[in-house]
Amino acid sequence: MIMRFWEDTGQPFDIHTRLESRSISFENRDGGKGRGGMSASPLGIGRKGDPARFVAPGECIELWDIAGPGTIRHLWMTTTQSPEIMRATVIRGYWEGSDHPAIECPLGDFFGFAHGWTPPFESKVHSVGQRNGLNIWLPMPFTRGARFTLTNELDYQIPLFYQVDYTIGDGHPETIGRLHTCFRRSNPTVLRQDFEFMPRREGVGKFVGTVLGIRPLAPQWWGEGEAKFYLDGDSDFATIVGTGAEDYAAISFCIQQTPFRFHGVNWRERDDRIDTGRVSMYRWHLPDPIFWKTDIRGTIQQIGLNGSNPATADAYKAMFVERLDDWSAASFWYEASPSASLPALCPLAERIADLPTVEPV
């Protein structure tokens, strides 16, 4: 069972609260009280009259537009299980009437997995089922409004089912952080230029995690690069520095498919080699958040090994080599609203290049 990590709803047995529960799906587009399931099917009114839609090529549909204060507590979606669809379909979230999104991310990466495909897994933030049942559990508070859209950038239509569960009446102060999500990809990376998974942000905030995708472009082990967080005026040297790529995901000695609550690898493409095949891994800084007061930037190096089984620490360091690989990241953080625009989302062709070949389900 996934344990939720916010406490504003009290203990499970606490029945006295100012909060009211609401839900939006195609069966109740505005979340109105007593207004769900009013459409008709051949079976009659209220008999599964509007469970799903087909999103046309290039179409942007509004998923919800909720007046605050409130908190989005759970989002479930499903569509065809296809790497191309998971990268070509973009979810955007706008807080407090902003004209630019605070969340802009391909669907699959927003729901916790890189490369557009994953076996079933769960973490503290996500759970994904065998047939592409997509869930995210991060709380998303707002004070005046929350609007989300979904855009199909492909040249064919896709089916869509969804349901968002939220509360209204929450007593959030204006200073509360709103969820932000940004997607980045570098295919390939630039030699000796660390991949930036968390773009520079200014103001006050809290970094809560990232989903990383790696496609090695050369043999030999690729994961010696250190993750670094530059905080509050750091320039050449960072305040927080890790010890290796798989170490940032809190596993060790190369890659094992190990999806844990706060960290792990939800997909390793090759079981027979440590140095080839796509990898999707994640790290959630929920018990150990990374706070910043004025600014933040997060990077990870592309460093590998030329050799194996070193006998000493000096022999180990002598094997380090700079690499070029294919890296992607969806990073999640909270900051106040209004906030600055996100970096531009990379074009469709860049997002869907070199995805795994997986037959749609």
N, C-alpha and C positions, 0 to 999 in steps of 0.2 A: 504494500500500500504506500502511495506517495504521501509523505507528511507535509502539510502546508506550513509555511514559515512566517505568516503574519498573524497577529493576535487581535486585530480590531473587531473580529466577530466573537471574541470571547471563547469560553470553553464550549465543547459540543453540546453540553446540557443547558447552556445559558439561553433562555427564551425571551428575555427582556432586552430589547434593543430598539434604537430609533431607526435602524436600517430597514429598507424594504427591498425585497428580491424582485428582479426583473430579468427578462431574457428576450433576445432578438434573434429571429431566424426569418426565412422566407414566409413562415406561417404567421409571423407577427413582426412586421417590418419596423415599427416604431416602439416596440416594447410596451405598448399600452396595457393597462390593467384590464383583464377580462376581454381582451381583443385578439387573442391567439386562436388559430385554427378556424377562421371564419370563411375561408375559401372552400369551394366545392370541387369534388372529384366525381367521376361517374358513380361512386358509391354514395354520394350525397354531401351536404354541407358539413364541414368539420371532419370529414373522413379522408384525411391526408390530401388536402386540396392543393397545397403549394409547398412541397417539401424541398424542391431543388430547382435550379435554373441552369440553362446552358449559356455560358459567357461567350459572346461572339468574338471573332478575331478583332483585335484592337480595342475591344470594349472595356471601359472603366465603369464598374458598378459600385455604388455606395452600399457598404455593408451595414453601417449604422451612423446615426448622428444623434447623440444623446446629450441632453442638457444636464448640467451638474448642479450641485456636487454629487460625485459618485465614484465608484471603483469598479473597473473591469476585473473580474476575478478568475475567469476561465474562458478560453476560446477553443472551440473544436471546429475542424474543417476536414473535408475529404474531397478528392477529385481523382482522376485517373492516375495510377501509380506510374509515373514516367519521369526520368531525370530531366528531360527537356521542359516539361510542364512545370516542374518544381523550380527551375531556374528562370523560366520565361514569364511566369506569373508573379506579379509584384504586389506586395501588400504595403499600404501607406497609412500612417496614423497622424492625425492633426489634433493638437491639444489647444483648448481655450480660444478657438476661433482663428488660430494662426493660418496664414495663407501658404506656408511651406511645411512639409512633413517633418515631424520629429522621428518617425519610423519610416524607413524606406528600405525594403529588403525582399529578395526573392523568397517565395513561399517556403521552400524546403529549408533554407538556411534559417529563416525566422522560427521554424518549428524544430530546430536543433540539429540538423544534419547537413553536411557539405556534399557536393558532387551530385545532388539531386536524388540520392537513393540511400536507403538504410534498411538493415534488418530491424525487427522490432526491438525497442529498447525503452528504458525510462531513466530519467535523472530527476533531480529536485525541481527542475524547471519544465521539462518536456516529457511526454510519453507518446510513442508512435507505434501503431499496431501493425499486424501482418499485412493488412490490406489498405494501408495508407490512412489510417485514422490518426489525425494530427491534433495534438493538444499542447497548449502552453498555459502555465499556471502562475506566471509572474503577475503580481498585482499591479494594476495600472490606474492610479488615482488621478482625478481631475476635479477642478472646482467649478468651471463654467461650461465646458463642453468637450466632447470626444467624438471625433469623426474619423471613420476608417473606410478605405476604398480598396478594391482589388482590380488589377488591370491584367488582361490577357494580351500579351505582346506577340503571340503566335498568329499564324495565318489559318488556323482552324479553331473551331469552337471547343470548349471544355465544359464538362459537367461540374457543378459546384453544390455541395451541401455545407451548411455551417450553422453554428449556434454560439452566441456570446452570452455569458451569464455575468450579471453585474448587480451591484446594489446602488440605491439612491438614498440620499439623506446623510451621507458621510460628512463628518465635520472636519474636512481638511483645511488647514491654513493655506494661504496663497504661496507660502514659501516651500511647500512640499515639492519633492522632485517628481517630474513626469518621466515616464519611460522613453528612452531614445534607443534606436537601433540603426546601425549603419552597416552596409555590405561593401566589402572591398575585394578586389582580385588583381593579382599581378601574375601574368602568364606569358613569358617567364618573369621572374624577379630580375633586378638589376644587380650585377656583381658588386659586392661589398656595400650595397645600399640596403639596410635592414627593411624588411616588409613592415609597413605601418598598419597594424590591425585596429588601433584606436586612434582616430584622427585627433589633432590638437583641438581641445575645447577650453574655453575660458569661462571664469566664474566659479561657482561652487557646485560640486557634484560628487557622485559615488559610482564607481565602476563596479558592475556586478558579474560580468562574465563574457565569454566569447566562445564561438563555435569555429574551429579552424579546419580547413581542408588542405591537404597536401597531395600533390601528384609529383613524385620524384621524376626528374628528367635525365638522370644519369645513374649508373650503378654505384654501389658502395653506400654505406650508411649516411643518411642525410640529416639526422636530427640532433646535431651538436649545438645548434644556435640557441642563444640565451634570450629569453623574454625580458624586456626592460620597460619600466614605467617611469617616465620623466614627470616629476611633480613640482608644482609651485615654484617655477623659476629655474628648474634644472636646465642645464645647457648641454655641455659635452658628456657629462656623466649622469646616470640615472640614480634615483633613490632606491628603487626596487629592481634587483637583478637576479634572474634565476640561474640555473645551471645547465639547461638543455631543453630542447623542444618537447620531448616526451616527458621530461621532468616538470615542465610547466603544467601539463595535464595530470601531474601527480602520479604518473606511473614510472617505470624505471627499466633500464637496460633494453632499449628499443621498444617496439610496439606490440602490445597484446590487446586483443579485442575484449575490453573490460569496461562496460558501462556502469559506473557507480553513481551515487547520489549527487556529489558535488564535482566530480571529475571523471575522466576516462575516455575510452575509445569506443564509439558505437559501431564503427565499421573499419575493418582492415581487409583490403581487397585480396591480398595474397597471404596464405597461411604458411607457405613453404619458404618464403624469403623475408628478411627483415628490411631490405633496402629497396624493394620495388613494390609497385601497387599503390593505389590510392588509400588515403587514411582520412577518417573524419573523427575529430576528437574535440573535447570541450573542457572548460574549467569554469566553475561557478563560485564567485567570491561572495558567498552569502554569509557564512559564519566569519569570514575574514575579508570584508569589503575593503576596497582601495578608495580612500577619501582624497579629494583635492580641494583646496581653498581658492586658488587663483587660476591654475591651468594644469592640464594633463596631456600626455601623449604616450601611446604604447606601441612598441616595436618588437620584432623577433628576428634574429639573425638567420641567414642561410649558410650554415657551416656544416661540413660533413667530415668523415674520416677516410683517409687513404691508407687502409690497412686494418688489422684487427688484433685482438689479444695483446695489448701492450703490457710490458713487464713492470714498468715504473710510471709515475706521474709525468715525468719529463718525456718519456717515450710516447705516452698518450697524447700530450700536447703537440709533439712533433708530427703527428699524423693529421692535424687539422688542415682542412682545405676549404676555401670559399667555393660556393656552389650557386648555380642557377636552377630554380625549381618553380613549380606552379603552386602558388599559395592563394587561398581565399579566407575570408573571415567575416563573420557576422558578430558584431560586438554590441553589448547591451549595457546601458548605464542610466542613471537618474540625474537630471538637473532641472533647475527651476525654469518656469515659463514666464515671459517669452525667451526663446533661445535662438542662437544663430542657426543659419541654414546648415544642413549636412553637405559634405562634399558630393559632387554630382555622381549619381549612380552610373556604373559603367554600362555601355551599350549592350543590347541583346546579344549581338554576335560574340562579344567578349565573355558574356556570362555563360553561354551555352556551348562554347568551344571545348572540345576534348572531354566531354562527359562520358561516363560508363555506358556501355550498351546493355540495357536491361529491358526485357520485353514488358510492355504495359500490362497491367492486371485489371 
